[in-house]
Amino acid sequence: MNRIKITGLDKAMKAFDKRINNIKRYTPQAMSDVVKDLHRRAVEQAPLDTGDLRGSGFHEVDNGPTRATGTVGFTAPYALVQHEHTEFNHPRGGNAKYLENPLKQNTNRYINYLKNSVKDAVE
């Protein structure tokens, strides 16, 4: 029976582990950058009356075991109503769809940013 000896496997595994660790480090940071940017843009577009709605905006990143996820939202009790009713007048600034519009406008940019962060981590 012929035997094949594989050499360099330890080195390859160390390189692989390094890349995986880089992904675990880069991806949460990239997700954090994305949700912070979306949060900022949403706050800028949220209707302004007393400032409570804009002040209720938040963002968070969950670094789960398999992937990082991000959340941007508003906790004011009337946030959903203000978001959905496009017929409302906002004389002091802002508009409806203040979270949805910035997300739609920046989706491709956010996807590319996240994709490139993973690419940079493994190179």
C-alpha positions as CSV (number, residue, x, y, z in Angstrom):
1,M,0.0,0.0,0.0
2,N,1.3,3.4,-0.9
3,R,1.3,6.2,1.7
4,I,1.0,9.9,1.1
5,K,2.5,12.2,3.5
6,I,0.9,15.7,3.8
7,T,3.2,18.4,5.2
8,G,2.4,21.9,6.1
9,L,-1.1,21.2,7.4
10,D,-0.3,22.8,10.7
11,K,0.7,26.0,8.9
12,A,-2.4,26.0,6.7
13,M,-4.7,25.5,9.8
14,K,-3.0,28.4,11.6
15,A,-3.5,30.6,8.6
16,F,-7.2,29.5,8.3
17,D,-7.8,30.1,12.0
18,K,-6.2,33.6,11.7
19,R,-8.6,34.4,8.8
20,I,-11.6,33.2,10.8
21,N,-10.6,35.3,13.8
22,N,-10.2,38.3,11.5
23,I,-13.7,37.8,10.2
24,K,-15.0,37.5,13.7
25,R,-13.3,40.8,14.5
26,Y,-14.0,42.7,11.3
27,T,-17.6,41.8,10.7
28,P,-19.1,43.1,14.1
29,Q,-17.1,46.3,13.6
30,A,-18.5,46.7,10.0
31,M,-22.0,45.9,11.2
32,S,-21.6,48.5,13.9
33,D,-20.5,51.1,11.4
34,V,-23.5,50.3,9.2
35,V,-26.1,50.6,12.0
36,K,-24.5,53.8,13.3
37,D,-24.7,55.3,9.9
38,L,-28.3,54.2,9.4
39,H,-29.3,55.5,12.8
40,R,-27.7,58.9,12.1
41,R,-29.5,59.2,8.8
42,A,-32.8,58.1,10.2
43,V,-32.6,60.6,13.1
44,E,-31.9,63.4,10.6
45,Q,-35.0,62.4,8.6
46,A,-37.4,61.8,11.6
47,P,-40.1,64.3,12.1
48,L,-39.2,67.1,14.4
49,D,-41.6,68.6,16.9
50,T,-40.3,68.4,20.5
51,G,-37.3,66.3,19.5
52,D,-38.5,63.3,21.5
53,L,-38.9,61.1,18.5
54,R,-35.4,61.8,17.2
55,G,-34.1,61.3,20.8
56,S,-35.8,57.9,21.0
57,G,-33.7,56.5,18.2
58,F,-31.3,53.6,19.0
59,H,-29.0,51.1,17.4
60,E,-27.4,47.9,18.6
61,V,-25.3,45.1,17.2
62,D,-25.7,41.4,18.3
63,N,-22.5,39.5,17.8
64,G,-24.1,36.1,17.5
65,P,-22.1,32.8,17.2
66,T,-22.5,32.7,13.4
67,R,-23.0,36.3,12.4
68,A,-23.4,39.8,13.5
69,T,-26.8,41.4,13.2
70,G,-27.8,45.0,13.6
71,T,-30.9,46.8,14.7
72,V,-32.0,50.4,14.3
73,G,-35.2,51.6,15.8
74,F,-37.2,54.3,17.6
75,T,-38.9,53.8,21.0
76,A,-41.3,56.8,21.1
77,P,-44.9,55.5,21.4
78,Y,-45.9,57.3,18.2
79,A,-42.8,56.4,16.1
80,L,-44.6,53.8,14.0
81,V,-47.6,56.2,13.3
82,Q,-45.2,59.0,12.3
83,H,-43.2,56.6,10.1
84,E,-46.2,55.1,8.2
85,H,-48.5,58.1,7.6
86,T,-47.1,59.9,4.6
87,E,-50.0,62.3,4.6
88,F,-48.9,64.0,7.9
89,N,-47.4,67.5,7.6
90,H,-44.1,68.1,9.4
91,P,-43.7,71.9,9.5
92,R,-40.6,71.8,11.7
93,G,-38.8,69.3,9.4
94,G,-38.5,65.6,8.9
95,N,-40.7,63.2,7.0
96,A,-42.5,59.8,7.1
97,K,-40.5,56.7,6.2
98,Y,-37.6,58.2,8.1
99,L,-36.1,54.8,8.7
100,E,-37.2,53.0,5.5
101,N,-36.0,55.6,3.1
102,P,-32.4,55.8,4.3
103,L,-32.2,52.1,4.4
104,K,-33.4,51.8,0.8
105,Q,-31.1,54.6,-0.4
106,N,-28.0,53.0,1.2
107,T,-28.7,49.3,0.9
108,N,-26.2,48.6,-1.8
109,R,-23.5,50.7,-0.1
110,Y,-24.1,48.9,3.2
111,I,-23.9,45.5,1.5
112,N,-20.7,46.4,-0.3
113,Y,-19.2,47.7,2.9
114,L,-20.0,44.5,4.8
115,K,-18.8,42.3,1.9
116,N,-15.6,44.2,1.6
117,S,-15.0,43.9,5.4
118,V,-15.1,40.2,5.1
119,K,-12.9,40.2,2.0
120,D,-10.3,42.4,3.8
121,A,-10.4,40.1,6.8
122,V,-9.4,37.0,4.7
123,E,-6.8,38.6,2.6
